[in-house]
Amino acid sequence: MSIDSGIYISVVSDSDEKFTKNFLMNLYNYGWSFDDHGQVSYLPIGDIDDYNWVSQTITLANLLKTVEKKEERNEVVGVNITWKDTQIGGDLLINPDGKISFSLTVNRKLFDEEFGLVDVNWYLMRLIPPLANCDLYIDTISYEELR
């Protein structure tokens, strides 16, 4: 049985400053990693609605430069993230309009093994603090699981 699950967050800001680079640094400092089996999986510059992910060995500094360029071009920023050494994570998409989606695609953390229910709170406890440190207001949070 295939399961698709994701967390969707909409944020607003009082300023016109871009928040994506800051948010990614906060995630990294909080314990999230951009390591996807020794590489970084992300959406490259110029990827507009194609979602042609690339996986490369790049430094955090180069990833952040790519993020800055994508923000300047009002492109969706996408990066695969995992929590510390657990290999639990997924694909994070950050839209210029403040909509964030996190597809739980990598070793989902389950609340109930028997029924395969995802432990949504586990993810929220690791996503919300880094987001809150960006001086943003969380407008909505939703979770969806399709079986």
KOLMI-726339 format. One record per atom (N, C-alpha, C): atom name; residue in three letters; x, y, z. Coordinates in Angstrom, 1 decimal, always signed. Atoms other than C-alpha are relative to their C-alpha. Layout:
BEGIN
 name resn      x      y      z
   CA  ala      X      Y      Z
...
***
This chain:
BEGIN
 name resn      x      y      z
    N  met   +0.8   -1.2   +0.0
   CA  met   +0.0   +0.0   +0.0
    C  met   +0.9   +1.2   +0.0
    N  ser   -0.8   -1.3   +0.1
   CA  ser   +1.4   +3.4   -1.0
    C  ser   -0.7   +1.1   +0.9
    N  ile   +0.5   -1.1   -0.8
   CA  ile   +1.1   +6.3   +1.4
    C  ile   +0.7   +1.3   -0.4
    N  asp   -0.6   -1.3   +0.2
   CA  asp   +1.6   +9.9   +0.6
    C  asp   -0.4   +0.9   +1.2
    N  ser   +0.3   -0.9   -1.1
   CA  ser   +1.9  +12.3   +3.5
    C  ser   +0.8   +1.3   +0.0
    N  gly   -0.7   -1.3   +0.1
   CA  gly   +2.8  +15.9   +3.9
    C  gly   -0.5   +1.0   +1.0
    N  ile   +0.3   -1.1   -0.9
   CA  ile   +2.8  +18.9   +6.2
    C  ile   +0.0   +1.3   -0.8
    N  tyr   +0.1   -1.3   +0.8
   CA  tyr   +1.7  +22.3   +4.7
    C  tyr   -0.2   +1.1   +1.0
    N  ile   -0.1   -1.2   -0.9
   CA  ile   +2.5  +25.6   +6.4
    C  ile   -0.1   +1.2   -0.9
    N  ser   +0.0   -1.3   +0.6
   CA  ser   +1.6  +29.1   +5.3
    C  ser   +0.4   +1.0   +1.0
    N  val   -0.5   -1.1   -0.8
   CA  val   +3.5  +32.0   +6.7
    C  val   -0.1   +1.3   -0.6
    N  val   +0.0   -1.4   +0.5
   CA  val   +3.3  +35.7   +6.5
    C  val   +1.1   +0.8   +0.8
    N  ser   -1.1   -0.8   -0.6
   CA  ser   +5.9  +38.4   +7.3
    C  ser   -0.4   +1.5   +0.0
    N  asp   +0.2   -1.5   +0.0
   CA  asp   +5.7  +42.1   +8.3
    C  asp   +1.0   +0.7   -0.9
    N  ser   -1.1   -0.7   +0.9
   CA  ser   +8.8  +42.8   +6.1
    C  ser   +0.0   -0.6   -1.4
    N  asp   -0.1   +0.5   +1.3
   CA  asp   +9.6  +42.3   +2.5
    C  asp   +1.3   -0.9   -0.2
    N  glu   -1.2   +0.8   +0.0
   CA  glu  +12.8  +40.4   +3.4
    C  glu   -0.4   -1.5   -0.4
    N  lys   +0.1   +1.4   +0.3
   CA  lys  +13.2  +36.9   +1.9
    C  lys   +0.4   -0.8   +1.2
    N  phe   -0.2   +0.7   -1.2
   CA  phe  +13.1  +34.3   +4.6
    C  phe   +0.6   -1.4   -0.2
    N  thr   -0.3   +1.4   +0.2
   CA  thr  +14.1  +31.0   +2.9
    C  thr   +1.4   -0.3   +0.4
    N  lys   -1.4   +0.3   -0.4
   CA  lys  +17.9  +31.2   +3.4
    C  lys   +0.1   -0.1   +1.5
    N  asn   +0.0   +0.0   -1.5
   CA  asn  +17.4  +32.1   +7.1
    C  asn   -0.7   -1.2   +0.5
    N  phe   +0.7   +1.2   -0.4
   CA  phe  +14.9  +29.3   +7.5
    C  phe   +0.8   -1.2   -0.1
    N  leu   -0.8   +1.1   +0.2
   CA  leu  +17.2  +26.8   +6.0
    C  leu   +1.2   -0.1   +1.0
    N  met   -1.1   +0.0   -0.9
   CA  met  +20.1  +27.9   +8.2
    C  met   -0.5   -0.3   +1.4
    N  asn   +0.6   +0.4   -1.3
   CA  asn  +17.8  +27.7  +11.3
    C  asn   -0.3   -1.5   +0.1
    N  leu   +0.2   +1.4   +0.0
   CA  leu  +16.8  +24.2  +10.3
    C  leu   +1.3   -0.8   +0.2
    N  tyr   -1.3   +0.6   -0.1
   CA  tyr  +20.4  +23.2   +9.9
    C  tyr   +0.6   +0.1   +1.4
    N  asn   -0.5   -0.3   -1.4
   CA  asn  +21.4  +24.8  +13.3
    C  asn   -0.8   -0.8   +1.0
    N  tyr   +0.9   +0.7   -0.9
   CA  tyr  +18.4  +23.0  +14.9
    C  tyr   +0.3   -1.5   +0.0
    N  gly   -0.3   +1.4   +0.0
   CA  gly  +19.5  +19.6  +13.8
    C  gly   -0.4   -0.7   -1.3
    N  trp   +0.3   +0.5   +1.3
   CA  trp  +18.2  +19.1  +10.2
    C  trp   +1.3   -0.1   -0.8
    N  ser   -1.1   +0.2   +0.9
   CA  ser  +20.7  +17.9   +7.6
    C  ser   -0.5   +0.1   -1.4
    N  phe   +0.2   +0.0   +1.5
   CA  phe  +20.9  +18.4   +3.8
    C  phe   +0.6   -1.2   -0.6
    N  asp   -0.7   +1.2   +0.5
   CA  asp  +22.7  +15.1   +3.5
    C  asp   -1.0   -1.1   -0.5
    N  asp   +0.8   +1.1   +0.6
   CA  asp  +21.0  +12.7   +1.1
    C  asp   +0.9   -1.0   -0.6
    N  his   -0.9   +1.0   +0.3
   CA  his  +23.2   +9.7   +1.1
    C  his   +1.4   +0.5   -0.6
    N  gly   -1.3   -0.6   +0.4
   CA  gly  +26.4  +11.8   +0.8
    C  gly   -0.1   +1.1   -1.0
    N  gln   +0.2   -1.1   +1.0
   CA  gln  +24.9  +14.3   -1.6
    C  gln   -1.1   +1.0   +0.5
    N  val   +1.1   -1.0   -0.3
   CA  val  +22.5  +17.3   -1.5
    C  val   -1.0   -0.1   -1.2
    N  ser   +1.1   +0.0   +1.0
   CA  ser  +19.2  +16.9   -3.4
    C  ser   -0.8   +1.3   +0.1
    N  tyr   +0.7   -1.3   +0.0
   CA  tyr  +17.7  +20.2   -4.4
    C  tyr   -0.5   +0.4   -1.4
    N  leu   +0.5   -0.5   +1.3
   CA  leu  +15.9  +22.1   -7.2
    C  leu   +1.0   +1.0   -0.5
    N  pro   -1.0   -0.9   +0.5
   CA  pro  +18.5  +23.9   -9.4
    C  pro   -0.6   +1.3   -0.4
    N  ile   +0.5   -1.3   +0.5
   CA  ile  +18.3  +27.5  -10.5
    C  ile   -0.5   -0.2   -1.4
    N  gly   +0.7   +0.1   +1.3
   CA  gly  +16.0  +27.9  -13.5
    C  gly   -1.1   -1.1   +0.0
    N  asp   +1.0   +1.0   +0.0
   CA  asp  +13.8  +25.0  -12.5
    C  asp   -1.4   +0.7   +0.4
    N  ile   +1.3   -0.7   -0.3
   CA  ile  +10.3  +26.6  -12.8
    C  ile   -1.1   -1.0   -0.3
    N  asp   +1.1   +1.0   +0.1
   CA  asp   +7.5  +24.1  -12.1
    C  asp   +0.3   -1.3   -0.7
    N  asp   -0.4   +1.3   +0.6
   CA  asp   +9.5  +21.2  -13.6
    C  asp   +0.3   -1.0   +1.1
    N  tyr   -0.4   +0.9   -1.2
   CA  tyr  +10.7  +19.8  -10.2
    C  tyr   +1.0   -1.1   -0.5
    N  asn   -1.0   +0.9   +0.4
   CA  asn  +13.7  +18.2  -11.8
    C  asn   +1.2   +0.1   +1.0
    N  trp   -1.0   +0.0   -1.0
   CA  trp  +15.7  +17.5   -8.7
    C  trp   +1.3   -0.4   -0.5
    N  val   -1.3   +0.4   +0.3
   CA  val  +19.4  +17.2   -8.9
    C  val   +0.7   -0.4   +1.4
    N  ser   -0.7   +0.4   -1.2
   CA  ser  +21.7  +15.4   -6.4
    C  ser   +1.5   +0.2   -0.3
    N  gln   -1.4   -0.3   +0.2
   CA  gln  +25.3  +16.7   -6.1
    C  gln   +0.7   +0.0   +1.3
    N  thr   -0.8   -0.3   -1.2
   CA  thr  +28.1  +16.9   -3.6
    C  thr   +0.4   +1.5   -0.1
    N  ile   -0.3   -1.4   -0.1
   CA  ile  +28.1  +20.6   -2.7
    C  ile   +0.0   +0.4   +1.4
    N  thr   -0.1   -0.5   -1.3
   CA  thr  +28.9  +22.6   +0.3
    C  thr   -1.3   +0.7   +0.5
    N  leu   +1.1   -0.8   -0.6
   CA  leu  +26.4  +24.3   +2.6
    C  leu   +0.0   +1.4   -0.6
    N  ala   -0.1   -1.3   +0.5
   CA  ala  +27.7  +27.6   +1.4
    C  ala   -0.5   +0.1   -1.4
    N  asn   +0.4   +0.0   +1.4
   CA  asn  +27.1  +26.7   -2.3
    C  asn   -1.5   -0.2   -0.1
    N  leu   +1.5   +0.2   +0.0
   CA  leu  +23.6  +25.5   -1.5
    C  leu   -0.7   +1.3   +0.4
    N  leu   +0.6   -1.3   -0.5
   CA  leu  +22.8  +28.8   +0.3
    C  leu   +0.1   +1.0   -1.1
    N  lys   -0.1   -0.9   +1.2
   CA  lys  +24.1  +30.7   -2.8
    C  lys   -1.0   -0.3   -1.0
    N  thr   +1.0   +0.4   +1.0
   CA  thr  +21.8  +28.7   -5.0
    C  thr   -1.4   +0.5   +0.5
    N  val   +1.3   -0.5   -0.6
   CA  val  +18.9  +29.5   -2.6
    C  val   -0.2   +1.5   -0.2
    N  glu   +0.1   -1.4   +0.2
   CA  glu  +19.7  +33.2   -2.7
    C  glu   -0.4   +0.4   -1.5
    N  lys   +0.3   -0.3   +1.4
   CA  lys  +19.6  +33.2   -6.5
    C  lys   -1.4   -0.4   -0.4
    N  lys   +1.4   +0.5   +0.3
   CA  lys  +16.4  +31.2   -6.6
    C  lys   -1.0   +1.0   +0.6
    N  glu   +0.8   -1.0   -0.6
   CA  glu  +14.9  +33.7   -4.2
    C  glu   -0.1   +1.3   -0.8
    N  glu   +0.0   -1.2   +0.9
   CA  glu  +16.0  +36.7   -6.4
    C  glu   -0.9   -0.2   -1.2
    N  arg   +0.8   +0.3   +1.2
   CA  arg  +14.2  +35.0   -9.3
    C  arg   -1.4   -0.4   +0.3
    N  asn   +1.3   +0.4   -0.5
   CA  asn  +11.1  +34.2   -7.2
    C  asn   -0.3   -1.5   -0.4
    N  glu   +0.2   +1.4   +0.3
   CA  glu  +11.6  +30.5   -7.8
    C  glu   -0.3   -0.8   +1.3
    N  val   +0.2   +0.9   -1.1
   CA  val  +10.4  +27.6   -5.6
    C  val   +1.4   -0.6   +0.4
    N  val   -1.3   +0.6   -0.5
   CA  val  +13.3  +26.5   -3.4
    C  val   -0.4   -1.4   +0.5
    N  gly   +0.2   +1.4   -0.5
   CA  gly  +13.4  +22.7   -2.8
    C  gly   +1.3   -0.6   +0.4
    N  val   -1.2   +0.7   -0.5
   CA  val  +15.8  +20.7   -0.8
    C  val   -0.5   -1.2   +0.9
    N  asn   +0.3   +1.2   -0.8
   CA  asn  +15.7  +17.2   +0.8
    C  asn   +0.7   +0.2   +1.3
    N  ile   -0.5   -0.1   -1.4
   CA  ile  +16.2  +17.3   +4.6
    C  ile   -0.2   -1.3   +0.8
    N  thr   +0.1   +1.1   -0.9
   CA  thr  +16.8  +14.6   +7.2
    C  thr   +0.4   +0.5   +1.4
    N  trp   -0.2   -0.4   -1.4
   CA  trp  +16.8  +14.8  +11.0
    C  trp   +1.3   -0.7   +0.5
    N  lys   -1.2   +0.4   -0.6
   CA  lys  +20.3  +14.4  +12.5
    C  lys   +0.5   -1.3   -0.7
    N  asp   -0.5   +1.2   +0.6
   CA  asp  +21.5  +10.8  +12.0
    C  asp   -1.1   -1.1   -0.1
    N  thr   +1.1   +0.9   +0.1
   CA  thr  +18.0   +9.2  +11.8
    C  thr   -0.4   -0.4   -1.4
    N  gln   +0.5   +0.3   +1.3
   CA  gln  +17.5   +9.3   +8.1
    C  gln   -1.5   +0.1   -0.2
    N  ile   +1.4   -0.3   +0.0
   CA  ile  +14.0  +10.5   +8.8
    C  ile   -0.2   +1.4   -0.6
    N  gly   +0.1   -1.3   +0.6
   CA  gly  +12.9  +13.4   +6.5
    C  gly   -0.9   +0.0   -1.2
    N  gly   +0.7   -0.1   +1.2
   CA  gly  +11.7  +14.3   +3.1
    C  gly   +0.3   +1.2   -0.8
    N  asp   -0.3   -1.1   +1.0
   CA  asp  +11.4  +16.9   +0.4
    C  asp   -0.8   +1.3   +0.5
    N  leu   +0.5   -1.3   -0.5
   CA  leu  +10.9  +20.5   +1.6
    C  leu   -0.1   +1.0   -1.2
    N  leu   +0.2   -1.0   +1.1
   CA  leu   +9.5  +23.1   -0.9
    C  leu   -0.5   +1.3   +0.7
    N  ile   +0.3   -1.3   -0.6
   CA  ile   +9.4  +26.8   +0.0
    C  ile   -0.3   +0.9   -1.2
    N  asn   +0.5   -0.9   +1.0
   CA  asn   +7.3  +29.0   -2.3
    C  asn   +0.3   +1.5   +0.3
    N  pro   -0.2   -1.4   -0.3
   CA  pro   +8.0  +32.7   -2.7
    C  pro   -1.2   +0.7   +0.7
    N  asp   +1.2   -0.6   -0.6
   CA  asp   +4.4  +33.4   -1.5
    C  asp   -0.2   -0.4   +1.5
    N  gly   +0.0   +0.4   -1.4
   CA  gly   +5.2  +31.9   +2.0
    C  gly   -0.7   -1.4   +0.2
    N  lys   +0.5   +1.3   -0.2
   CA  lys   +3.7  +28.5   +1.4
    C  lys   +1.1   -1.1   +0.0
    N  ile   -1.0   +1.0   -0.2
   CA  ile   +5.8  +25.6   +2.6
    C  ile   -0.6   -1.4   +0.0
    N  ser   +0.5   +1.4   -0.1
   CA  ser   +5.2  +21.9   +2.0
    C  ser   +1.2   -0.9   +0.3
    N  phe   -1.1   +0.9   -0.4
   CA  phe   +7.2  +19.1   +3.5
    C  phe   -0.6   -1.4   -0.3
    N  ser   +0.5   +1.4   +0.3
   CA  ser   +6.5  +15.7   +1.8
    C  ser   +0.9   -1.0   +0.8
    N  leu   -0.7   +0.9   -0.9
   CA  leu   +7.4  +13.0   +4.3
    C  leu   +0.3   -1.3   -0.8
    N  thr   -0.4   +1.0   +0.9
   CA  thr   +9.2  +10.7   +1.9
    C  thr   +1.1   -0.9   +0.4
    N  val   -1.2   +0.8   -0.4
   CA  val  +12.2   +9.4   +3.8
    C  val   -0.2   -0.6   +1.4
    N  asn   +0.2   +0.7   -1.2
   CA  asn  +11.7   +6.8   +6.5
    C  asn   -0.9   +0.7   +1.0
    N  arg   +1.0   -0.7   -0.8
   CA  arg   +8.5   +8.2   +7.9
    C  arg   +0.1   -0.4   +1.5
    N  lys   +0.1   +0.3   -1.4
   CA  lys   +8.4   +8.5  +11.7
    C  lys   -1.5   -0.3   +0.3
    N  leu   +1.3   +0.4   -0.3
   CA  leu   +5.4   +6.5  +12.8
    C  leu   -0.4   +0.1   +1.4
    N  phe   +0.6   -0.1   -1.4
   CA  phe   +3.1   +7.0  +15.8
    C  phe   -0.5   -1.4   +0.4
    N  asp   +0.6   +1.3   -0.2
   CA  asp   +1.5   +3.6  +15.4
    C  asp   +0.4   -0.9   -1.1
    N  glu   -0.5   +0.9   +1.0
   CA  glu   +3.3   +0.8  +13.7
    C  glu   -1.1   -0.9   -0.6
    N  glu   +1.0   +1.0   +0.5
   CA  glu   +0.3   -1.5  +13.4
    C  glu   -0.9   +0.7   -1.1
    N  phe   +0.8   -0.7   +1.0
   CA  phe   -1.8   +1.1  +11.5
    C  phe   +0.8   +0.9   -1.0
    N  gly   -0.8   -0.8   +0.9
   CA  gly   +1.1   +2.9   +9.9
    C  gly   -0.3   +1.5   +0.1
    N  leu   +0.3   -1.4   -0.2
   CA  leu   +0.0   +6.3  +11.3
    C  leu   +1.3   +0.8   +0.2
    N  val   -1.2   -0.9   -0.1
   CA  val   +2.6   +9.1  +10.9
    C  val   -0.1   +0.8   +1.3
    N  asp   -0.1   -0.8   -1.2
   CA  asp   +3.7  +10.9  +14.1
    C  asp   +0.3   +1.5   -0.4
    N  val   +0.0   -1.4   +0.4
   CA  val   +2.9  +14.4  +12.9
    C  val   +0.7   +0.9   +1.0
    N  asn   -0.5   -0.9   -1.1
   CA  asn   +3.8  +16.0  +16.2
    C  asn   +1.6   -0.1   +0.0
    N  trp   -1.5   +0.1   +0.0
   CA  trp   +7.4  +14.6  +15.9
    C  trp   +0.6   +1.0   -1.0
    N  tyr   -0.4   -0.9   +1.0
   CA  tyr   +7.8  +16.6  +12.7
    C  tyr   -0.2   +1.4   +0.4
    N  leu   +0.3   -1.4   -0.4
   CA  leu   +6.1  +19.7  +13.9
    C  leu   +0.9   +0.6   +1.1
    N  met   -0.9   -0.5   -1.1
   CA  met   +8.3  +19.9  +17.0
    C  met   +1.4   +0.3   -0.5
    N  arg   -1.3   -0.2   +0.6
   CA  arg  +11.3  +19.9  +14.7
    C  arg   +0.0   +1.0   -1.1
    N  leu   +0.1   -1.0   +1.0
   CA  leu  +10.0  +22.3  +12.1
    C  leu   -0.4   +1.4   +0.5
    N  ile   +0.5   -1.3   -0.4
   CA  ile   +8.2  +25.0  +14.0
    C  ile   +1.0   +0.9   +0.7
    N  pro   -1.0   -0.9   -0.7
   CA  pro  +11.0  +26.3  +16.3
    C  pro   +1.0   +0.7   -1.0
    N  pro   -0.9   -0.7   +1.0
   CA  pro  +13.4  +27.0  +13.3
    C  pro   -0.8   +1.0   -0.8
    N  leu   +0.8   -1.0   +0.7
   CA  leu  +10.5  +28.7  +11.5
    C  leu   -0.4   +1.2   +0.8
    N  ala   +0.4   -1.1   -0.9
   CA  ala   +9.5  +30.7  +14.5
    C  ala   +1.2   +1.0   +0.2
    N  asn   -1.2   -0.9   -0.1
   CA  asn  +13.1  +32.1  +14.7
    C  asn   +0.2   +0.9   -1.2
    N  cys   -0.1   -0.8   +1.2
   CA  cys  +12.5  +33.7  +11.3
    C  cys   -0.8   +1.3   +0.0
    N  asp   +0.9   -1.1   -0.2
   CA  asp  +10.2  +36.4  +12.7
    C  asp   -1.2   +0.0   -1.0
    N  leu   +1.1   +0.2   +0.8
   CA  leu   +7.3  +35.0  +10.7
    C  leu   -1.2   -0.3   +0.8
    N  tyr   +1.2   +0.4   -0.7
   CA  tyr   +3.7  +34.5  +11.6
    C  tyr   -0.6   -1.2   -0.8
    N  ile   +0.5   +1.2   +0.6
   CA  ile   +2.3  +31.1  +11.0
    C  ile   -1.5   +0.2   -0.2
    N  asp   +1.4   -0.2   +0.3
   CA  asp   -1.1  +31.5   +9.2
    C  asp   -0.8   -1.3   +0.1
    N  thr   +0.6   +1.3   +0.0
   CA  thr   -2.0  +27.9   +8.7
    C  thr   +1.0   -1.1   +0.1
    N  ile   -0.8   +1.3   +0.1
   CA  ile   -0.7  +24.4   +9.3
    C  ile   -1.0   -1.1   -0.2
    N  ser   +0.9   +1.1   +0.2
   CA  ser   -2.3  +21.3   +7.9
    C  ser   +0.9   -1.2   -0.3
    N  tyr   -0.6   +1.2   +0.2
   CA  tyr   -1.4  +17.7   +7.5
    C  tyr   -0.9   -0.9   -0.9
    N  glu   +0.9   +0.8   +0.9
   CA  glu   -2.6  +15.3   +4.8
    C  glu   +0.7   -1.4   -0.1
    N  glu   -0.5   +1.4   +0.2
   CA  glu   -2.2  +11.5   +4.5
    C  glu   -0.9   -0.7   -0.9
    N  leu   +0.8   +0.7   +1.0
   CA  leu   -3.4   +9.7   +1.5
    C  leu   +0.4   -1.5   -0.1
    N  arg   -0.3   +1.4   +0.1
   CA  arg   -3.6   +5.9   +1.3
    C  arg   -0.6   -0.6   -1.2
***
